[in-house]
Amino acid sequence: MALSEPTPSPAPVEQSAYAGADARPSRGLLPLLFTGNTAMYALYVGVGGILLPLQIEKITPHDKVAMLGLVAGVSAIFATVFNPVAGALSDRSGRRNPWILGGGLLAVPAMLLLGAVNSVLLVAVAWCLGQAVMNVYQAAITSVIPDRVPVTRRGSASAAVGLGVPIGSILGVLVANGFSGHFATGYLVLGLVVAVAAVLFTSLGKETRRPPKAPAGLGEQVRAFADSLKAHDFRWAFVGRALLVLGYFAVSGYQLYVLQDHIRLPHGMSATAAAAVLTPVNSVAMVVSIAICGPLSDRLDARKLFVGISAAASGLAVLIPIAAPTFAGMVTFSVVNGLAFGCFFAVDNALVTLVLPRAEDAARDMGVLNVANAGPQIVAPFVASVLVSVGGYDLLFAAGGALAVLGALAIRPIRSVR
């Protein structure tokens, strides 16, 4: 689905000068962005997609759908709160690396705690702490693109970040599947992956300290967050991302239970083994799409077109498992969905960095925008559990596709980006 492409308006003075003095990012930055984001998504996918559902199923097998929704939803509230707050704090300090390092190192004790608990309440508490420290890490590393990457290279930088999604997903699922019978070890390994990536990024990534900002009161910070959403293009980027993420996580967050309870798997194949096959298939498709769409969006200077295509394709993809609830159908779904979301991840980060209201508040505003990542994850588990209870997994797939299409339509009103 091709979207209309209005003539772009000039960028604000603050933004056009921001990260634009150099012709290219510092040497080695894009590989470091890839490594840092790969580790982050390995933990998110390995924990949220495999280990956490298995742990909850072991604790309460008869109420696993509702309890997973409760734990994932409550913990995502912490993600929503900590992401913009951590972004604002890193803005105030004028540094990103200390926050990346601190969040990454704290992932280890958080994962140790998560692996040691054995009740739904304590799992929720431990994963809340995990979400908190991981969103400190995420808020800071997300802000590196507007900090250190010129506008003309942000498609490539977005592609480097986007490649971390499929590669991290493969890594996370392989680790989680390998330790599916030993939760504590699996959690610890994923926490160590993030810690090592944080040490590498902050040791090798050159950072020029920006002028620190004066402290602001809580009321002032709340007003500042609200003011960010008053900017027309920023607001629509927020809405578009929120809808796409809601549709994605409503389906992907329940993949293990879909494979257990809905899909006809080949004889002898377990749900975790099926996930270990589907995730690499999805990830390879995503890598291909990212590698093509990121640089191509720079060359064509067209971000909205790619976001629209990706959302339309993801909307069509969910029809496949509805029509064919088999393992072959899920493989086909994984390919199409991987191509669709690879295209989205390749260009979305570039698009949103071009609609930030104020350059000096980049991390705070990226944190606000990251609420569009975390916020839908609060709603998605509750919505998904209700949809499955009312209409089964077919209704869940259909709703996910509809939300993706709505996400594409929300990008249309953006005026300053093609």
URTAKA-V522176 format. One record per backbone hydrogen bond with DSSP energy under -1.0 kcal/mol. NH is the residue of the N-H (numbers start at 1). CO is the residue of the C=O. If there is no record, write none. Layout:
BEGIN
((NH	CO) (NH	CO))
END
This chain:
BEGIN
((16	12) (17	13) (20	17) (29	26) (32	28) (33	29) (34	30) (35	31) (36	32) (37	33) (38	34) (39	35) (40	36) (41	37) (42	38) (43	39) (44	40) (45	41) (46	42) (47	43) (48	44) (49	45) (51	46) (52	47) (54	50) (55	51) (56	52) (57	53) (58	54) (59	55) (60	56) (67	63) (68	64) (69	65) (70	66) (71	67) (72	68) (73	69) (74	70) (75	71) (76	72) (79	75) (80	76) (81	77) (82	78) (83	79) (85	81) (86	82) (87	83) (88	84) (89	85) (90	86) (91	87) (92	88) (93	89) (94	90) (100	96) (101	97) (102	98) (103	99) (104	100) (105	101) (106	102) (108	105) (110	106) (111	107) (112	108) (113	109) (114	110) (115	111) (116	113) (123	119) (124	120) (125	121) (126	122) (127	123) (128	124) (129	125) (130	126) (131	127) (132	128) (133	129) (134	130) (135	131) (136	132) (137	133) (138	134) (139	135) (140	136) (141	137) (142	138) (143	139) (147	143) (148	144) (149	145) (153	150) (154	151) (157	153) (158	154) (159	155) (160	156) (161	157) (162	158) (163	159) (164	161) (165	162) (167	163) (168	164) (169	165) (170	166) (171	167) (172	168) (173	169) (174	170) (175	171) (176	172) (177	173) (178	174) (179	175) (180	177) (182	179) (186	182) (187	183) (188	184) (189	185) (190	186) (191	187) (192	188) (193	189) (194	190) (195	191) (196	192) (197	193) (198	194) (199	195) (200	196) (201	197) (202	198) (203	199) (204	200) (205	201) (210	94) (221	217) (222	218) (223	219) (224	220) (225	221) (226	222) (227	223) (228	224) (230	227) (231	228) (235	231) (236	232) (237	233) (238	234) (239	235) (240	236) (241	237) (242	238) (243	239) (244	240) (245	241) (246	242) (247	243) (248	244) (249	245) (250	246) (252	248) (253	249) (254	251) (255	252) (258	254) (259	255) (260	256) (261	257) (262	258) (263	258) (264	325) (265	263) (269	266) (274	270) (275	271) (276	272) (278	274) (279	275) (281	277) (282	278) (283	279) (284	280) (285	281) (286	282) (287	283) (288	284) (289	285) (290	286) (291	287) (292	288) (293	289) (294	290) (296	292) (297	293) (298	294) (299	295) (300	296) (301	297) (302	297) (307	303) (308	304) (309	305) (310	306) (311	307) (312	308) (313	309) (314	310) (315	311) (316	312) (317	313) (318	314) (319	316) (320	317) (323	319) (324	320) (326	324) (327	264) (330	326) (331	327) (332	328) (333	329) (334	330) (335	331) (336	332) (337	333) (338	334) (339	335) (340	336) (341	337) (342	338) (343	339) (344	340) (345	341) (346	342) (347	343) (348	344) (351	347) (352	348) (353	349) (355	352) (362	359) (365	361) (366	362) (367	363) (368	364) (369	365) (370	366) (371	368) (372	369) (373	370) (374	370) (375	371) (378	375) (379	375) (380	376) (383	379) (384	380) (385	381) (386	382) (387	383) (388	384) (389	385) (390	386) (391	387) (392	388) (396	392) (397	393) (398	394) (399	395) (400	396) (401	397) (402	398) (403	399) (404	400) (405	401) (406	402) (407	403) (408	404) (409	405) (410	406) (411	408) (414	411))
END
